[in-house]
Amino acid sequence: MINLKGRDILTTNEWTKEELDQVLDLAFKFKAMREKSRSLEILKGKTLLLLFFRSSTRTRISFTAAMEQLGGFVQVPDPGGLRLSIEEKPGVGEALKDTAKVTDRYVDCVGIRLSGPIADKNGVLRPGLGDAVTRKYAEFSKKPVINLACDMQHPTQAMADIMVVKEHMGDLKGKRFVAHWAYSPIVRHYTSIQADALIAATYGMNVTVAYPEGYDLDSETESLIRAECEKNGQKFEISHDFKSAAEGADVVFPRTWVSPNFYIHSREEELRIATRYKDWRLTEDLMKRTNNACFIHVMPFDRGNEVDNSVADGPNSLVYDQAENLLHVRKAFLVSVMVDASNLEKI
């Protein structure tokens, strides 16, 4: 086995396909163990620190369950109650560097969920603060750091998503993954859309991302996805027609996300623009255009807006298996980055 101890989990493209396969193999083993995987001691004496600057349901619960079922401890303080400052300037709180170096003395792994605006090269506010801060924290820390869904990427979620697709479809090479923008008044970011498109490309799928004009992906992330598809001999396409994009799809992931101008617009303006595209929704009629596609979603999904109930609860919906896989994948990642590979070979 490849020794992955000490590795950060910031984005899947920083891991090789062979390394990701090893994590997936472990996840499948944990899943196959069923109840036996709930009382292991692989991480006995280890502590995971989770810093959620934004709300969470599945990520918080599954990481906590994973760590505790592996014999470890979890700390989930309210970041607002810490003296930590994410601003690199005097007079606003404890420097990120100092927090990272001190927590290294207390815990064995750190997860961070944070989002916010950061100025691009032209000084325009764009999403990306969370990824930048998490990466900076990782530079200061000697312990593994996990991106728990910042602005750009959600690597452990992406691996759970590709796991459920592999379970139901087997070899993914040449299959067609379609992610499309879907209307909802709920404010969300393109984090999971980008993460899933990237991992689908890594696993040899053709990738299409459909959205109304003005809802572009992050340009650097789009380039990464395109490069992964090209490396694997597959196609990457951007479409502004969600109906034609669905033609022949093997996997469909509908998800709302705000425009890149979210931090420039008012919330009201952002929602006003979104209402132009209320027809962008995954319906039974749209599913008929696909190749009997699986429906996946990172949840929560907006029933009646992003997706119809008949699809969400239909025979092609994988969402609950997908959510369960978060537990198994996160166990696999946690043991991989906190334990020597030689101690994992007997799992």
C-alpha positions in Angstrom: 0.0 0.0 0.0 1.0 3.6 -0.6 1.8 5.4 2.7 -0.5 8.5 2.8 0.1 9.4 6.4 0.3 13.1 6.9 -1.3 14.1 3.6 -3.6 17.0 3.3 -7.0 16.5 1.7 -7.6 19.9 0.0 -8.7 18.8 -3.5 -8.7 15.4 -5.3 -6.5 16.5 -8.1 -3.6 16.7 -5.7 -3.8 13.0 -5.2 -3.0 10.4 -7.9 -5.6 8.1 -9.3 -3.7 5.2 -7.6 -3.9 6.9 -4.2 -7.6 7.7 -4.7 -8.2 4.1 -5.7 -6.6 2.9 -2.5 -8.9 5.2 -0.4 -11.9 3.9 -2.3 -10.8 0.3 -1.7 -10.6 1.0 2.0 -14.1 2.6 1.9 -15.6 -0.4 0.3 -13.9 -2.6 2.9 -15.4 -0.6 5.8 -18.8 -0.7 4.1 -18.6 -4.5 3.7 -17.7 -4.9 7.4 -21.1 -3.5 8.4 -21.6 -3.4 12.2 -18.0 -4.6 12.8 -16.8 -1.3 11.4 -18.6 0.6 14.2 -16.3 -0.5 17.0 -12.7 -0.4 15.7 -9.7 1.0 17.5 -7.5 2.0 14.5 -7.5 5.7 15.6 -7.5 5.1 19.4 -6.0 8.1 21.2 -6.2 10.3 18.1 -8.2 13.5 18.0 -9.9 15.2 15.1 -10.6 19.0 15.2 -13.5 20.2 13.1 -13.9 24.0 12.5 -17.2 24.8 10.9 -17.5 28.4 10.1 -20.7 27.5 8.1 -23.5 25.1 8.9 -23.3 21.4 8.2 -25.4 18.3 8.6 -23.9 15.3 6.8 -20.3 16.4 6.9 -20.4 17.2 10.7 -22.3 14.0 11.6 -20.5 11.6 9.3 -17.0 12.8 10.3 -17.9 12.7 13.9 -19.3 9.2 13.6 -16.4 8.0 11.5 -13.8 9.2 14.0 -15.6 7.8 17.0 -16.3 4.4 15.4 -12.6 4.2 14.6 -11.8 4.7 18.3 -10.8 8.4 18.2 -12.0 11.7 19.7 -13.7 14.7 18.0 -13.6 18.3 19.0 -16.1 20.7 17.3 -15.8 24.1 18.9 -17.7 27.1 17.7 -15.2 29.1 15.6 -16.9 32.3 16.6 -15.8 31.5 20.2 -12.2 31.1 19.3 -9.6 33.9 19.2 -8.7 32.9 15.6 -8.5 35.6 13.0 -8.6 34.7 9.3 -7.4 38.2 8.5 -3.7 38.7 8.1 -3.4 42.0 9.9 -2.7 43.3 13.4 -5.4 44.0 16.0 -8.0 41.5 14.9 -7.2 38.3 16.8 -4.8 35.4 16.9 -2.8 34.9 13.7 -3.7 31.8 11.7 -0.1 30.6 11.9 -0.1 30.7 15.7 -3.5 28.8 15.9 -2.2 26.1 13.5 1.1 25.6 15.4 -0.6 25.5 18.8 -3.4 23.1 17.7 -0.7 20.8 16.3 0.3 20.1 19.9 -3.3 19.0 20.8 -4.8 17.2 17.8 -3.9 14.8 15.0 -6.0 16.2 12.1 -7.9 19.3 11.4 -11.0 19.9 9.1 -12.1 23.4 8.0 -15.3 24.6 6.4 -15.2 28.3 5.5 -16.4 30.4 2.6 -16.2 34.0 1.6 -15.0 36.6 -0.9 -11.5 37.2 -2.0 -10.2 39.7 -4.5 -9.1 38.4 -7.9 -6.1 39.8 -9.8 -8.3 42.7 -10.9 -9.5 43.5 -7.4 -13.0 42.1 -8.0 -14.5 40.1 -5.1 -15.0 36.4 -6.0 -15.6 33.2 -4.1 -12.4 31.6 -2.8 -11.5 32.9 0.7 -12.2 29.5 2.4 -9.9 27.5 0.1 -7.2 30.1 0.5 -7.4 30.2 4.3 -7.5 26.4 4.5 -4.5 26.0 2.3 -2.6 28.6 4.3 -3.5 26.8 7.5 -2.1 23.6 6.0 1.1 25.3 5.2 1.5 26.3 8.8 0.4 22.9 10.3 2.4 19.7 10.4 -0.9 17.7 10.8 -3.2 16.6 8.0 -5.8 19.3 7.0 -9.1 18.5 5.3 -11.2 20.8 3.2 -14.7 20.2 4.5 -16.3 22.2 1.7 -15.0 25.7 1.3 -15.7 27.8 -1.8 -14.1 25.7 -4.6 -13.8 22.0 -3.6 -15.3 19.3 -1.3 -12.9 16.4 -1.9 -14.3 13.8 0.6 -17.9 14.4 -0.7 -16.7 13.9 -4.3 -15.1 10.6 -3.4 -18.4 9.4 -1.7 -20.2 10.4 -4.8 -17.9 8.6 -7.2 -18.1 5.6 -4.9 -21.9 5.3 -5.2 -21.7 5.7 -9.0 -19.1 2.9 -9.2 -21.3 0.7 -7.0 -24.2 1.0 -9.4 -22.4 1.3 -12.7 -19.1 -0.5 -12.4 -16.4 0.8 -14.8 -17.0 4.5 -15.4 -14.7 5.1 -18.4 -16.6 6.7 -21.2 -19.8 7.1 -19.2 -21.4 10.5 -19.3 -21.6 12.7 -16.1 -23.9 15.7 -16.4 -24.1 18.4 -13.7 -26.6 21.2 -14.3 -27.6 24.3 -12.5 -31.1 24.1 -11.0 -33.3 26.8 -9.7 -33.7 27.3 -5.9 -34.1 30.5 -3.8 -31.6 28.9 -1.4 -28.1 30.4 -1.6 -25.5 27.8 -2.3 -22.1 27.8 -4.0 -20.7 25.7 -6.9 -18.4 23.8 -4.5 -19.8 20.3 -4.9 -20.5 20.8 -8.6 -16.9 21.5 -9.3 -15.6 18.8 -7.0 -17.9 16.1 -8.6 -17.1 17.2 -12.1 -13.4 17.0 -11.3 -13.6 13.5 -9.8 -15.8 12.3 -12.6 -13.1 13.4 -15.0 -10.4 11.7 -13.0 -12.4 8.4 -13.2 -12.6 8.6 -17.0 -16.1 10.0 -17.5 -17.2 12.4 -20.1 -18.2 15.6 -18.2 -20.9 18.2 -19.1 -21.7 21.1 -16.9 -24.9 23.0 -18.0 -25.9 26.4 -16.6 -27.6 29.6 -17.6 -25.2 32.2 -19.0 -23.7 34.2 -16.1 -23.3 31.2 -13.8 -19.8 30.3 -14.9 -17.6 27.9 -13.0 -14.3 29.2 -11.5 -12.0 29.5 -14.4 -9.0 27.8 -12.8 -11.1 24.8 -11.7 -12.7 24.6 -15.1 -9.3 24.3 -16.6 -8.4 21.5 -14.2 -11.6 19.5 -15.1 -10.9 20.0 -18.8 -7.3 18.9 -18.4 -8.4 15.7 -16.5 -10.8 14.8 -19.3 -8.2 15.4 -22.0 -5.7 13.3 -20.0 -8.2 10.4 -20.0 -9.3 10.8 -23.6 -12.8 12.0 -22.7 -14.8 15.2 -23.5 -15.5 18.2 -21.3 -18.4 20.4 -22.4 -20.1 23.5 -21.2 -23.7 23.9 -22.2 -26.3 26.6 -21.7 -29.2 24.3 -22.6 -29.9 21.8 -19.8 -32.4 19.8 -21.9 -29.9 19.0 -24.7 -27.2 18.5 -22.1 -29.3 15.7 -20.5 -29.3 13.7 -23.7 -27.6 10.3 -23.2 -26.5 11.2 -19.6 -25.6 8.2 -17.4 -25.4 10.3 -14.2 -27.3 13.6 -13.5 -26.6 16.0 -10.7 -28.9 19.1 -10.5 -27.7 21.8 -8.1 -28.3 25.5 -7.6 -25.4 27.8 -7.2 -25.0 31.5 -7.1 -23.2 33.5 -9.8 -19.6 34.5 -9.5 -20.9 38.0 -8.9 -22.6 37.0 -5.7 -20.3 39.2 -3.6 -21.0 42.1 -5.9 -24.7 41.7 -6.2 -27.1 42.2 -3.3 -28.8 38.9 -2.2 -32.1 40.3 -3.6 -30.5 40.9 -7.0 -29.0 37.4 -7.1 -32.4 35.9 -6.4 -34.1 38.1 -8.9 -31.7 36.9 -11.6 -32.2 33.2 -10.6 -36.0 33.4 -11.0 -35.6 33.9 -14.7 -34.6 30.2 -14.9 -37.3 28.5 -12.7 -37.7 25.9 -15.5 -34.2 24.6 -14.9 -35.2 21.5 -12.8 -34.7 17.8 -12.9 -38.1 16.3 -13.9 -39.3 12.9 -15.1 -39.5 14.3 -18.6 -35.9 15.4 -18.5 -34.9 12.0 -17.1 -36.5 10.4 -20.2 -33.8 12.2 -22.3 -31.0 10.4 -20.4 -29.6 7.0 -20.8 -31.7 5.8 -17.8 -29.4 8.0 -15.7 -28.8 7.7 -12.0 -29.8 10.8 -10.0 -27.2 11.9 -7.4 -27.2 14.9 -5.1 -24.9 15.9 -2.2 -28.0 17.0 -0.3 -29.9 18.9 1.0 -31.9 19.2 -2.2 -34.7 21.6 -2.8 -37.7 19.3 -3.6 -40.0 20.9 -6.1 -37.3 23.4 -7.3 -34.1 21.6 -8.0 -35.7 18.2 -8.5 -39.2 16.8 -8.6 -40.2 14.4 -5.8 -40.9 11.6 -8.4 -37.3 11.7 -9.4 -35.8 12.2 -5.9 -37.8 9.2 -4.6 -37.7 7.2 -7.9 -35.9 4.0 -8.7 -32.9 5.8 -10.2 -32.2 7.9 -7.1 -29.0 7.0 -5.3 -29.0 9.9 -2.8 -29.4 7.8 0.4 -26.7 5.3 -0.6 -24.6 8.3 -1.6 -25.0 9.9 1.8 -24.2 6.7 3.6 -21.0 6.4 1.7 -19.8 9.6 3.3 -19.2 7.6 6.5 -17.2 4.9 4.8 -15.1 7.3 2.6 -14.3 9.6 5.6 -13.2 6.6 7.6 -10.9 5.6 4.8 -9.5 9.1 4.5 -9.0 9.5 8.2 -7.1 6.2 8.7 -5.1 6.9 5.5 -3.8 10.3 6.7 -3.3 9.4 10.4 -2.0 5.8 10.3 1.0 4.2 8.6 -0.1 2.1 5.6 1.5 -1.0 7.1 -1.2 -0.9 9.8 -4.0 -0.8 7.3 -3.2 -3.9 5.2 -5.2 -6.2 7.4 -8.4 -4.2 7.2 
